[in-house]
Amino acid sequence: MADSPSVNVHTAMAGGRLLDDFSVEITAHHGEKVDLLRGRLRAGSRVFIALIAPGDARAQIDTARRLARAGFRPVPHLPARLVPSREALNERLEQLTGEAGVEEVLAIGGGLETQGPFPATIDLLRTGLIEAHGIRRVGFAGHPEGNPDITRAEGEEALLEALLAKQAYARENGLEAYLLTQFLFEAEAVAGWLAEIRRQGVELPLHVGVPGPATIKTLAKYALLCGIGASARMIRKQALNVSRLMSVSAPDELVDALERLKRASPQLGIEGVHFYPFGGFDRLFDWLAKRR
């Protein structure tokens, strides 16, 4: 694990294919999926563990422990707004590192009402507890298609200011940081957004959130739940065609476009992809086997 706090997109990993190194995601209550992953995912792969509700914290720790025992690298989500207190954060990090050997977390704001003293990711970071527990790699959320929860309250500039503040904190405190996006369906949003934040001084490498193969109906459900950009509107429009609802949509076009963007513009700092297995892990791994 690198300890250098400086990350420059001009020297970020540009070689290799986009799918050479990818991550996947499960929820805190899907610990039973670990056995399936063991049979189909390379040992040492990163598996992110989403935390959807405050009461899921213990389940997240248990799932992290199961993943570690199976030979994977657990990466738990730390939604700042769901942490009830500094003491609770300290205890959770102690358990994650002590019981599951966690070395990396995804620190995000979280989309729910603030439960404690951390309304934003930067507030959670500034406790110093992440690095105090020996964690040296941290992911932050990237929003190529915007985040209305923030922009409605604070304006568009707040997203950029938040990225710069988190990047500065990571550099000052020896954290290896990167950005990971919410799932999307079109590469154009990634290209334009990346070019702009690079001009504004954000140098953190990027991992793009990609929805795994799933029916149009399933993708439309998640787009309605989470998607707010043009690409989410695109998939919801497709769902209006009732005859297509149960047809399976695979992310070939998106992955191909991201691969071309990575090769043509290495200065943008695209490192890899993160899969959201909306259509199930079997469907995702079958598709990956055909792609690689």
N, C-alpha and C positions, 0 to 999 in steps of 0.2 A: 504494500500500500504506500503510494507516494505521499510524502509529507509536505511537498512544496505547495505553498498557497497560491502561486501564480499559474493561471491558465490562459494561454493565448490561442485564439482560434487559428492563427496563421501557422501554428506548429502542432495543432491538434491532429489526432490520428486521421489521416485522409486516405490511407491505403486500405485495401481489403474491400470485400463486398459488404453491402449493407446488412445482409442477413448472417454474416459470419459470427456475429455476437449480438444476441438479442435477449430481452428479458420478458417475463410474463407476470401475470397478476392473479391472485386469488383473494378472497375475502377472509376476514378473521374466523368465520365459522365454517370454512371449507377445508379444514385440516385433513378430512378424509381424501382429498384430492392428491395428497402427497404421494400415496402409493402409485397412482396413475402417472404422476410426474416422474417418479423414479424410473419407470419403464420407458419413458419417451423423451426425457430431457437430459441433456449432458450434465454430468456431475460438475459442481462448481458454478452452475448458472445462477443468475440472480432471479429470485422470485419475490415480487413485491406483495405486501399483505395490506389490503385496504382496511381502514377503520371507519365504519359508517356511522356508528352510534357510540356514545360515551361508555355504555355498558359492555362494549365488546373488547375492552382493553385486555382482560384476562385471556379471552379466547385468542386474541392476536399474539400474546406471549406464548401460549401453548402451541399455536400453529408455527410460530417462528422456531420453537424448539424442535418440533417434528421435522421441519424443513432442514434444519442444521444437522440433525441425526441422519437424514437421508442423503447428506452430502451436498446440499444446496446452500446458497448464500441468501439468507432471509433479509429482506429490506422492508421493514415496517413503515407504514405511513404514520406520521406524527402531525395530525391536524391541530393547529394551535388553538382554535376556538373550542375544541372539545376537551381541552385539558383543564380540569377544575382548579388546580393550584400548582404552585412551584413544587410543593412537597410531593404531589401526585406525579408530576413529571419526573422528579428525581427517582422516585420509587420505580416507575415504569422503565426508565432507562437502566436502572440497576438490574432489574429483572431481565430485560431484553439482552443486555450484554453478559450478565452472569449466567443465566439459564440457557440462552440460545447463541451466545457468542456473536451477537450482532455487531457489525463494524460499519454499517451504512444505514442511513434512514432517508426517507423522503419527507421533508419538512414543508407542510403546506398550510394555508389558512384554514381550509375546511369550509363547506358551504352552509353550515348551520349557525344558529345564534351562539354568541360567545357564552361559554359556560363558566369561565374563570377570568384570570388576569391577562390573557393573551389574545387580543383581537386580531393580531396579524403575525405572520411567520417571523418577522424581524423581532417581535417582542419575545417570542419563544427562544430565538437564537441568543438574544442578549442576556439570558440567564447564565450562559456559559456552561450549562449542564451537559450539552451534547459532547463537547470536547473533553469535559471533565470526566466523562465515563469512557474515554478512549476511542470514541467514534471520530473518524477522520474523513469520511466521505459522506456528502450530503447532497441530495437532489432538491431542486426547487421547481415549482410549477411554472410552466411557460404557457402563454395564452395567444397563439397566433390569430385567433378569431375573437379576441377580446374577452373580458370578464365583466358582465353587467353588474354583478354584486359590488364590485369595486368602483367601476366608472360612474354608476348612478349616484353613488355617495360622494366620490372624491374627484371625479373627472378622469379623462383619458391619461393625463400625465402621471397619475398616481401609479399606474402599472409599471411604467418605466422607472420611476423613482424607487419603487419597491425592489425591482430587480437590481438596480445599482446599489442600493443599501445592503441587500443580501450578498451581492458579489463582494462589496467592500468588507463586510464582516468576515466572510470566508477567507479572504486574503490576509486580513489582519490576525486571524486566529488559526492559521495553518490547516484550514479545511479544504479538501479537494471537492469542488462543487461543480454541478452541471444542471442543465435544465431538462425537464421532462414535460411533454405537452399532454393535455387532455386528448382523447381520441378525436380524429377528424377524418375527412373523406377525400380531400383534395390537396395536392402539393402546392398549388399556387399560393395559398394562404401562408404556408411555411416560408416560401421564398421571399415574399414581400416583407413579411414581419421580421425575418432574420436580418435581411439587408438593412432595415431601419434600425433595429436595436444594436446592430454592429456599428452603425454610424454614430449612435449615441453612447458608445463605450461599453456595452455589455459583451464580454468575451467568453462567457461560459459555454462549453460545448453542449450540443443538443442531442437529445434522444426523442424521437417523434412517436407519439401515441398512435397506434394503428389498430383498428378493429379487426379481429380475426374473422374468418369466414362465418357467415350467419345468414339466416333468411332476411329478406327485406323487412318483414314484419318485426323481427327482433331488433334489427338495426334502427328502424324507425322508432321503436319504443325507447331505446337508449338515447337516440337523438332528441326525442321530445323531452326526456328526463334531464339530459345534461347539455345537449348541443345548442348553441346560440348563434353560430356563424353561418356563412353562406353554404359551406359544405353540408352542415346538418340540415339546412333547409332543402338542399338538393335531395338527400336521401328520404326526407319526409315527403317530398313531391313524388318520388318514385312509388312510395307506399300508397298513393292515391289510386294507382293502377291495381285493382283488386286481383287481377289475374296473375300479378307478379309477387304477391305478398309472400307466398311460400317458396319462391325461387331463392336459391342461395347466391349471395353476393360475396365474392372473394376479393381481397385487396390487391390483386395483381397490378392493376393500373396505377394505384397509389404507390406501391412499393417500387415499381419500375420508374415512376416519375421522380421519386425521392432518390433512387440510385443514380439517375442521370444528374440530378441536382448536386448530389454529393461529389460526383466525379468532375462535373464541369465547374463547380464553384467550391473548392475545398476551403476557401477562406471563410465560408459561412459556418464551418465547424459542425457539420452534421456527423455524428459518430455512429448512431445506430437507431434501432426501433424498439419500442416497448409494445407488446401485444396485449390487448384486452380481449379475452376469449369469450366473447358474447355468445358464440355459437357452440361452445364446448371445446374442451381440450382435444378430444379425439379428432374433431373436424379441423382444428388448427394444426395439429401435428401431421395429419395426413396431407394437408395442403403444403406445409413446410417441406415434407419429404419429397414432394414433386418439384418444389422450387429449387432445392439445393443439390 
